[in-house]
Amino acid sequence: MTRHIAGDEILVGVDPRGFPASVIAWAVAEADLRNSPLRLVVAMPPMRDTPHVDTTLRYRALQEQGERALEAAAESILGLTPGARMEMELLNGFPAAVLIGQARSDTKMVVLGSRQLSRPAEMLSASSVAVPVSAQANCPVAVVRETERSFGDSSGLVVGVEGSDFSRAAVAVAVEEADLRGVGVRAVWVWRRPVVTFGGEETGVEERRRLLAETVSSPASAHPDVQITQEVRRGHPVEELARASAAASAVVVGRRGRGGYTGMRLGSVAHGLLHQAQCTVITVPTAEALE
């Protein structure tokens, strides 16, 4: 079933319990835009160390379910792109850990579906995949909702900016993605005004407008065909970016380094958007986070 394909791949985490067509559509479109191969992975949690026959039978049944899921995903991909290059792998291990480990240096993006776990389940369940993978993969991670709009629609991308290296990396990815798709980018800086301010509010807004323009200048120069609008909003970053996501095909945010298994160092904004955004969420690591 497995053959290695060299090149900048799109890694797709396949959930045998339910795999929405929107994830396949997103991954196929991304691969087409980048002329990249697809690698489909199903991870099988390890079998408990027990001699019970029923445990072995259940595990074999799960393996068969995983194989069927891979075959169904491959069939869907070929239905969309008959000449698609792909590889399929059924690997042992907990899904999040497997996908993090499989995100190689030549992986352009990891594409996942969203199971929309509650926060307690997200922290305590082996089913939690989106948050830990978004926090630790060595590449951008796209978490696609079941109700995803068509990848090929004309909606632009939203990128959250706040002046850090994390958001600079996010802007670079967002502008590159927009250039590939032929759409625009809304660069949004959400300002939470401190309780005590030194200077007027207008001064604070103007300073953030200056920093926002500075942040987008280099990616804008590298991709001159991309229309980039800039806005400074007042409010809570998660709420404002989630609101902006209603009219976007994806919202892009930087992450704050490597987290533990639960991915709690993903960053509060990225973490919140995985729950509240109305479109795909793409999290982006910085170069320093990959070292």
C-alpha positions in Angstrom: 0.0 0.0 0.0 2.9 2.4 0.7 5.4 4.0 -1.7 7.4 7.1 -0.8 7.1 10.2 -3.0 9.8 12.7 -2.9 8.9 16.4 -2.9 6.9 19.0 -1.1 4.0 16.9 0.1 0.6 17.7 1.5 0.1 15.3 4.5 -3.6 14.4 5.2 -4.7 12.9 8.5 -7.5 10.5 7.7 -10.0 9.7 10.5 -11.5 6.3 9.9 -14.5 7.2 12.2 -15.7 9.9 9.8 -13.9 11.9 7.1 -15.7 14.9 5.6 -15.4 15.5 1.9 -14.4 19.1 2.7 -11.0 17.9 4.0 -10.4 15.9 0.8 -11.4 18.9 -1.4 -9.1 21.2 0.6 -6.1 18.8 0.4 -6.6 18.1 -3.3 -6.9 21.8 -4.2 -3.8 22.7 -2.1 -1.8 19.9 -3.8 -3.0 21.0 -7.3 -2.0 24.6 -6.6 1.5 23.6 -5.4 1.9 20.6 -7.8 2.6 18.6 -4.7 1.9 14.9 -4.0 -0.5 13.8 -1.2 0.3 11.5 1.6 -2.7 10.0 3.4 -2.1 8.7 6.9 -4.4 6.7 9.2 -2.9 6.2 12.7 -3.9 3.2 14.8 -3.7 3.5 18.6 -1.5 0.7 20.0 -3.3 -2.5 21.1 -3.4 -3.0 24.8 -0.8 -5.5 26.1 -3.3 -8.2 26.9 -3.8 -11.8 25.8 -7.6 -11.6 25.3 -8.7 -12.8 22.0 -11.5 -10.2 21.7 -8.9 -7.4 22.0 -7.0 -8.8 19.1 -10.1 -9.2 17.0 -11.2 -5.6 17.8 -7.8 -4.4 16.8 -7.9 -6.3 13.5 -11.3 -4.9 12.8 -10.0 -1.4 13.4 -7.1 -2.0 11.0 -9.6 -3.1 8.4 -11.6 0.1 9.1 -8.5 2.2 8.6 -7.6 0.5 5.3 -11.1 1.0 4.0 -10.9 4.7 5.1 -7.7 5.1 3.1 -9.1 3.4 0.1 -12.3 5.6 0.2 -10.2 8.8 0.6 -8.0 7.8 -2.3 -11.0 7.0 -4.5 -12.4 10.5 -3.6 -9.1 12.1 -4.5 -8.9 10.4 -7.9 -12.5 11.4 -8.5 -11.5 15.0 -8.2 -8.0 14.7 -9.8 -7.6 11.5 -11.8 -3.8 12.0 -12.1 -3.2 12.8 -8.5 0.1 11.5 -7.0 -0.4 10.0 -3.6 0.8 7.5 -1.1 -1.2 5.8 1.7 0.0 4.6 5.1 -1.5 2.8 8.0 0.7 3.5 11.0 0.7 2.4 14.6 0.5 5.1 17.3 -1.8 7.7 18.7 -3.0 10.0 15.9 -1.6 13.3 17.1 1.9 11.9 17.8 2.0 10.0 14.5 1.0 13.1 12.4 3.5 15.3 14.3 6.2 12.8 13.6 5.2 12.4 10.0 5.3 16.1 9.2 8.7 16.0 7.6 11.0 18.9 6.6 9.6 18.7 3.0 5.9 18.7 4.1 4.2 21.9 2.8 1.1 21.5 5.0 -0.8 19.1 7.2 -4.6 19.0 6.5 -6.9 17.8 9.2 -10.7 17.6 9.8 -12.1 19.1 12.9 -13.9 16.9 15.4 -15.0 19.9 17.5 -14.2 18.3 20.8 -15.1 20.0 24.0 -12.2 21.6 25.8 -12.0 18.9 28.6 -12.1 16.1 25.9 -9.5 18.0 23.9 -7.2 18.0 26.9 -7.8 14.5 28.1 -8.8 12.4 25.1 -6.5 10.5 22.7 -9.0 11.7 20.1 -7.6 15.2 20.4 -5.7 15.8 17.2 -6.2 19.3 15.8 -4.8 21.2 18.8 -1.6 19.2 19.5 -0.8 18.8 15.8 -1.4 22.6 15.2 0.9 23.3 18.1 3.8 21.0 17.2 4.0 20.1 13.5 7.0 21.4 11.6 4.9 23.1 9.0 1.6 25.0 8.6 -1.5 23.0 9.7 -4.9 23.5 8.1 -7.9 22.4 10.2 -10.9 22.2 7.9 -14.5 22.3 9.1 -17.2 19.9 7.8 -19.3 22.8 6.5 -16.3 24.2 4.6 -17.1 26.4 1.6 -15.7 25.5 -1.7 -11.9 25.8 -1.8 -12.2 27.5 -5.2 -14.5 30.3 -4.2 -13.5 33.9 -4.4 -13.3 34.5 -0.7 -10.0 36.0 0.4 -7.9 35.1 3.4 -7.8 36.8 6.8 -4.5 36.9 8.7 -4.1 38.0 12.4 -1.3 40.4 13.0 0.1 41.7 16.3 3.7 42.6 15.6 5.5 39.5 16.7 7.6 37.0 14.7 4.7 34.6 15.0 2.4 36.9 13.1 5.1 37.8 10.6 5.3 34.2 9.7 1.5 34.0 9.4 1.4 37.0 7.1 4.1 35.4 4.8 2.1 32.2 4.5 -1.3 34.0 4.1 0.0 36.1 1.2 1.7 33.2 -0.5 -1.6 31.2 -0.2 -3.6 34.1 -1.6 -1.2 34.4 -4.5 -1.6 30.7 -5.4 -5.4 31.1 -5.3 -5.7 34.5 -6.9 -7.5 36.1 -4.0 -6.9 38.9 -1.6 -5.8 39.1 2.0 -7.3 41.1 4.9 -4.5 41.8 7.5 -6.3 42.5 10.8 -4.7 43.8 13.9 -7.0 43.5 16.9 -6.1 45.9 19.7 -7.0 45.3 23.3 -6.6 48.8 24.8 -4.8 48.6 28.2 -6.6 49.8 31.2 -4.0 52.5 31.7 -2.9 54.3 28.5 0.0 56.7 27.9 -1.2 58.9 25.1 -4.5 59.2 23.3 -6.4 56.4 21.7 -5.9 57.8 18.3 -2.1 57.7 18.9 -2.3 54.1 19.8 -4.4 53.2 16.7 -2.0 55.1 14.4 1.0 53.3 15.9 -0.6 49.9 15.2 -1.5 51.0 11.7 2.2 51.8 11.2 3.3 48.4 12.7 0.7 46.6 10.6 2.0 48.3 7.4 5.5 47.4 8.3 4.6 43.7 8.9 2.9 43.3 5.5 5.4 45.2 3.5 7.9 42.4 2.7 5.3 39.8 1.7 3.5 42.4 -0.3 6.7 43.2 -2.2 7.3 39.4 -2.8 3.7 38.9 -4.1 2.8 42.2 -5.9 -0.3 40.8 -7.5 -2.0 40.1 -4.1 -4.4 42.8 -3.0 -3.8 43.3 0.8 -6.2 45.4 2.9 -5.2 46.5 6.4 -7.4 47.3 9.3 -7.0 47.9 13.0 -9.9 46.7 15.1 -10.7 47.2 18.8 -11.9 44.2 20.8 -11.0 40.6 21.7 -8.6 39.0 19.1 -10.4 35.7 19.0 -13.9 37.2 18.7 -12.9 39.8 16.1 -10.9 37.3 13.9 -13.8 34.8 14.2 -16.2 37.4 13.1 -13.9 38.3 10.1 -13.7 34.6 9.3 -17.3 34.5 8.3 -16.4 36.1 4.9 -13.1 34.2 4.4 -11.9 30.9 3.0 -9.3 30.6 5.7 -8.0 32.5 8.7 -4.2 32.4 9.2 -2.5 32.9 12.6 0.9 32.3 14.0 1.5 29.9 16.9 3.6 30.4 19.9 6.2 27.6 19.8 6.0 23.9 20.8 3.5 22.8 23.4 3.0 19.6 25.3 0.7 16.8 24.0 -2.4 18.9 24.5 -0.8 21.8 22.6 -1.5 24.4 25.3 1.4 26.5 24.0 -0.4 26.8 20.7 -1.4 30.3 21.8 -4.7 31.5 23.1 -5.8 33.2 19.9 -5.0 30.2 17.6 -6.5 27.9 20.2 -9.7 30.0 20.4 -10.1 30.2 16.6 -10.0 26.4 16.3 -13.2 26.5 18.3 -14.8 29.6 17.0 -13.7 30.4 13.4 -16.3 29.8 10.7 -13.8 28.7 8.1 -10.5 26.7 7.8 -7.9 27.8 10.4 -4.2 27.6 9.3 -1.6 27.8 12.1 1.9 28.7 11.2 5.2 28.1 13.1 8.1 30.5 13.0 11.6 29.4 11.8 12.8 29.6 15.5 10.0 27.2 16.5 11.3 24.6 14.1 14.8 24.5 15.6 
